[in-house]
């Protein structure tokens, strides 16, 4: 299990909100169950935002040790933000 997912699940249990929180790992929205459409209160994401052309100029301890996928936000750094903006409304409930 990925460390961020593991820590999140530990915190959900520690806070006693297991009945209200569903933690899922997905490539944007591609792995989410269809039955979640229109029923989600909050979407949390930490997508990459660095322009691809900038990655080689980053500090060594970032560019040489972080996975490229964790850094690359595409040609303008906003690829994931556009995808989230396009698809989020499909999953969020009204006023979500």
C-alpha positions as semicolon CSV with decimal commas, in nm:
position;residue;x (nm);y (nm);z (nm)
1;X;0,000;0,000;0,000
2;X;0,128;0,348;-0,084
3;X;0,243;0,547;0,217
4;X;0,005;0,844;0,166
5;X;-0,291;0,607;0,135
6;X;-0,178;0,412;0,440
7;X;-0,137;0,728;0,650
8;X;-0,475;0,859;0,536
9;X;-0,648;0,534;0,632
10;X;-0,476;0,538;0,973
11;X;-0,598;0,895;1,027
12;X;-0,952;0,808;0,917
13;X;-0,960;0,528;1,172
14;X;-0,797;0,741;1,445
15;X;-1,058;1,012;1,391
16;X;-1,343;0,762;1,393
17;X;-1,485;0,862;1,055
18;X;-1,461;0,525;0,874
19;X;-1,837;0,533;0,813
20;X;-1,809;0,869;0,631
21;X;-1,477;0,854;0,445
22;X;-1,380;0,640;0,148
23;X;-1,010;0,655;0,056
24;X;-0,929;0,552;-0,300
25;X;-0,621;0,570;-0,519
26;X;-0,692;0,662;-0,878
27;X;-0,522;0,807;-1,183
28;X;-0,732;1,122;-1,173
29;X;-1,083;0,973;-1,210
30;X;-1,008;0,668;-1,425
31;X;-1,027;0,406;-1,147
32;X;-1,327;0,540;-0,958
33;X;-1,639;0,325;-0,942
34;X;-1,924;0,451;-1,159
35;X;-2,161;0,445;-0,861
36;X;-1,965;0,735;-0,709
37;X;-2,080;0,972;-0,983
38;X;-2,284;1,253;-0,832
39;X;-2,224;1,140;-0,474
40;X;-1,886;1,280;-0,366
41;X;-1,860;1,566;-0,115
42;X;-1,489;1,645;-0,154
43;X;-1,211;1,557;-0,397
44;X;-0,856;1,590;-0,265
45;X;-0,558;1,576;-0,496
46;X;-0,191;1,666;-0,500
47;X;-0,113;1,654;-0,871
48;X;0,220;1,737;-1,032
49;X;0,244;2,098;-1,148
50;X;0,596;2,142;-1,282
51;X;0,643;2,217;-1,650
52;X;0,828;1,932;-1,819
53;X;1,096;2,167;-1,954
54;X;1,173;2,289;-1,600
55;X;1,230;1,946;-1,443
56;X;1,597;1,918;-1,555
57;X;1,669;2,251;-1,382
58;X;1,536;2,146;-1,041
59;X;1,758;2,087;-0,740
60;X;1,940;1,753;-0,756
61;X;1,765;1,621;-0,445
62;X;1,432;1,669;-0,625
63;X;1,496;1,584;-0,991
64;X;1,719;1,285;-0,919
65;X;1,518;1,126;-0,638
66;X;1,151;1,200;-0,706
67;X;0,977;0,989;-0,969
68;X;0,932;1,181;-1,294
69;X;0,556;1,113;-1,279
70;X;0,538;1,289;-0,941
71;X;0,691;1,603;-1,092
72;X;0,561;1,626;-1,449
73;X;0,260;1,848;-1,502
74;X;0,298;1,841;-1,880
75;X;0,404;2,112;-2,119
76;X;0,252;2,392;-1,907
77;X;0,231;2,228;-1,564
78;X;-0,149;2,226;-1,574
79;X;-0,236;1,898;-1,746
80;X;-0,379;1,737;-1,432
81;X;-0,559;2,053;-1,324
82;X;-0,746;2,067;-1,656
83;X;-0,840;1,700;-1,625
84;X;-0,965;1,748;-1,269
85;X;-1,164;2,057;-1,369
86;X;-1,319;1,870;-1,665
87;X;-1,430;1,562;-1,472
88;X;-1,483;1,669;-1,110
89;X;-1,842;1,782;-1,160
90;X;-1,937;1,434;-1,277
91;X;-1,844;1,295;-0,933
92;X;-1,927;1,582;-0,700
93;X;-2,274;1,600;-0,554
94;X;-2,466;1,925;-0,582
95;X;-2,288;2,179;-0,359
96;X;-1,996;1,935;-0,325
